Amino acid sequence: MKKKFSLGDAAFDTLNTVIMILICFLAIYPIWYILIISLNDGYDAIQGGIYWLPRKFTWDNYREVFRNNEIIIAFGVSIARTLIATTLHVFFTGMVAYAFLKKELIGRKIFMTMGLITMFFSGGLIPTFILIRNLGMFDSFWVFIFPTMFSFFDLIIFQAFFRTIPDALEESAKMDGANYFTIFIRIILPVAKSVVAVIILFNGVYNWNDYFMGIIYLNNQDLHPIQTYLYKMVVTSESSRQSLNTVSVSTTRFTSTSLQMATMLITTIPIICIYPFMQKHFVKGMMLGSVKE
């Protein structure tokens, strides 16, 4: 028997639909606006009045972005940072999480307590800066890698899943002569691909979007990631309202603002392309460990 919908149900569904359409519009339109400005003549865009489609279509902004060696180098730094830092973060944090589940680990409760404290209290920016400098990582590519190798919050996520793995898997591996490291590499990580996908997405997005570390810890321009470079473009535009040093006003039809839009869109594309392929594992990994038996 089919359920009959009342007028109130129809009104409720209509209201929900309108709200969802509005939310989708608010989420999508900023990206669309960046796209149309990046595809429009830079000096024409300064006049305003562009909201839905480019008024003077051009590829000059994107051509200039890919001709700029500094931007290409910054892209390379961001790609290397994201791949290396995310891989080491997943491996190291997962390994520590697996070790902390072992009751025979000496001082396990002390380490867990220390980790929980760091989730709520931080040493602050200045002590962290001094530590980074004393460790020799200031103005070095490794400042992107070593400080981000471990997160206690991600450790908790890993542990929530590791507890759901049957002990029989580990016991059978031990009977075959496998040690803890072999069990972690060959059994735990492959089984935990869903939660690994969650950590990869969280950490990868952070490393790709972060600009602050490049500002604080790097003087070498060649080590700046793309987000730090984009930040400098914005600051330059706001402070001087002039074109970039590589732009000649008399011979080009783009501005620092139009280049910013093109660069912003290019930096967003990798995350947009990766997320659909990880969505299945991401949703599953977020739910794992959320319900206890």
N, C-alpha and C positions, 0 to 999 in steps of 0.2 A: 504494500500500500504506500503510495507516494505521500510524502509529507507536504501539507499545504502551507504556503508562505503567506503570512499576514502582511498588512500594509506597513506595520512597524518593522518587520524583518526586511522588507524591501527598502525602506528608508535607511535602516542601519547598514545594509550592504552598499547602498548608494553613497552614504557618508564615508564609509571605509574606503571605497574606491576613489572618491574625490581626494581624501586625505593622502592615500598612497600615491596618487598621481602628482599631488603637490610636492610630496617628499621626494619623489623621483626627479621632478623638475628641478627642485632646489639642489639636488645632488649632481645632476647631469649638466645643467646650464652653465655653471662656472667653467667646466672643461670645454664646453662648446664655445663659450665666449673667448677663451684662450686660443682655441683653434682658429676661429674666424679672424681674430686680430693678428695672429701669426701668419695668416695667409693674405693679409691685406697690406697695401702699400703703407709703409711706416709713417710718412709725413701726412698722408691722407687720414690715417687713423687718429692723429693728434686732434683733428677737427671734431672728433666725436660723432655721435649719431649712428654708430655701427652696433647693432644688437643681434641680428639673426644671420646675415650673410655678409661675406666680404664685399666691400664697395669697389675696390680696385684690386683684383686678384693678382697675386705675385708669389713666386717661390724664392724671392731674393733673401728673405729672412733665413730660410733653411739652408740655402746655398752658403750664406755667410757663416752660419753656425758650423757647418762641416768644413769650411775653409780655414776656420780659426784653429790653429795648432794648440792653443791653450785649452780650448774646450775639448778637443780630441784627447789630449793628455789627461784632463780632468775626468773624462768618461772612462778612460783606461784605469785610472786610480780607483774610481768608484766600483768598477767591475771586479778588479783584483781584490779590493777590500771586502766587498760583499761575499765573494766566493770563498776566500781564505778564512775570514773571520767567522762566517756562518758555519762552515765545515768544522773548524776547530771548536767552536762553541757547542755544537751538537755533540761532538765526540767527547769533549772534556766534561761538560756538564752531565751528560748521560752516564759517563763512567763514574763520576763522583756520586751521582744519585744511586747507581747500582751498588757501589761500595757501602754507602750509608745505610742500606737496607740490611746489611749483614750484622747480625747481633754480636759476632765475634770480633768486630772492629773495635779496637781499643780507643776509648774516648769518643765514641760515636755520639752520645748524648750531649757532650760538651760542644762538639763541632756543630751539631744541629742547633743548639742554643745560640752559639755565636753567629750562625748563619741567619737565624730568625731576627736577631738584634740588628743586623745590617739591613734588613728589609725596612726597618722603621727609623733608623738613625744613620745619618751619613756624616762623614768627616768634613764635608764641605768642599767648595771649589779650590780654595787656596791650599789646604793640606794635600789635596789630590794633585794639584799642579806641582807642588814641591816634590811629592813622591815620584811623579812621572819624570821630572827633571833629574832627580837623584838616581833614578834607575837607568838613565841614559836613553830614554825613549822620546825626549823632547826633540821636535823637528825631525822625526823619523817615521817611516811608514809603519813601524811596529807599534806605534801608539794606537793605531786602529785595531790591532790584533790582540795583544796580550791583555789589556784591561777589559776586553769584552768576551774573554774566553769562558767566563763562568757567571752564572746568574742563579741566585738561590731560589728565586721565584720559578724559574724554569726547572730547577731541581725538584721542586715540589710537584710540578706537572709530570715530570718523568716518573717520580716515585709512585704517583697515583696510578699510572699504568702498569709499572713493573709489579705492583702488588697483585694485579689481576693475572699474571702469567703463572700457570700451574708449576708447582715445585717439581713435578715429575720430569719436566723438560730438563731442568738443571741437574737433577739427580742422575738421569740417564746419561747426560753428557759427562758427569764426573766418573761414572762407571766406565766410560770409554777412555778415561785418562785426560780429559780436558781440564785445564785450570780456569780460574776466574776470568782472566783476560780473554781466553779463547771462547768461553761461554758468552761473554759480553759481545764480542765481535761477530760470532757466527750464529748465535741463537737470539740473544736479547734484542740487539738492534734490528735484525730483519723482522722479528715478530712485532717490534714496536714502530713499524713504519708510519702508522697513523699519527702517533704522538710526535714522531720525528718530523713529519710534515708540518705540524702545528708550530714546532720550535723553529724550523727553517723559515716558515713564513713570517713569524713574529720578528725573528732576529734579522732575516734578510731585508725586510722592509725598514727596520731601524737603521741598519748599516747603509742602505741605499739612500735613505732620506736625511741622515744626520749631516748637519753642517757645522755644529757647534765645536766639535773636537778639532776640526781643521782651523777654526778661527783661534782657538785657545792655545793649541799645542804645536802649531806649524807656522814657521816663517818662510819655508821654502815653497815658492809658488807652484813648483812642479809636482808637489805632493798633495795639493789641494784637491779634494774630490769635487764632483760636478755640483753638488748642492752648495758647497762653500763658494765655488766660483759663481754660481747663480746669485748667492747672497751678496757677493761683492758687486755684481752687476746692478742689483737693486739699490744698494747703498750708493753706488756711483751715480745712478740715475736720479735718486732722490736728492742727493747733495749738490750736484752740479747742473742737473737738467741738460747735460750735453751728451753727445754720442760717445760710444766707446773709442778708445785710441785707434782701433783698427778701422773706424768708419770715417769716411770722407763725406761731409755734408753736401758738397757740390757735385759729387759724382754718383752717389748712391741714393736709394729710395727706401732706406730702413733706418730705424732709430734704435736706441738702447732698449726702449720699451718693447718694440716689436721683436727684437732679438731675445729679450727676456721671455716673452710668450712662447717663441719657438723652442727655446731651450727647456722651459718648464714642461712643455708638451712632450718633448723627446725623453725627458727624464721620467715621465709618468708611464710611458708606454711599456717598459720592461715589466713593471709590477702588474699592470693590467693584463699583459699577455701570460704571465706565469700563474696568476691566481686561478683561472678556470681549470687548469690542469691539476691543481692541488686541492680544489674545493672539496672533492669527495673525501679525501683523507683528512682534510682540515675539519670538516663537520664531525666526522667520526672521532677524531682525536680530541676535540673539545668536549665530547660527551663521555669519553672514557674516564672512569674513576669518579664520575659525578654522582653516581648512585651506589651506595653500599648495601651489600646483602645483610 
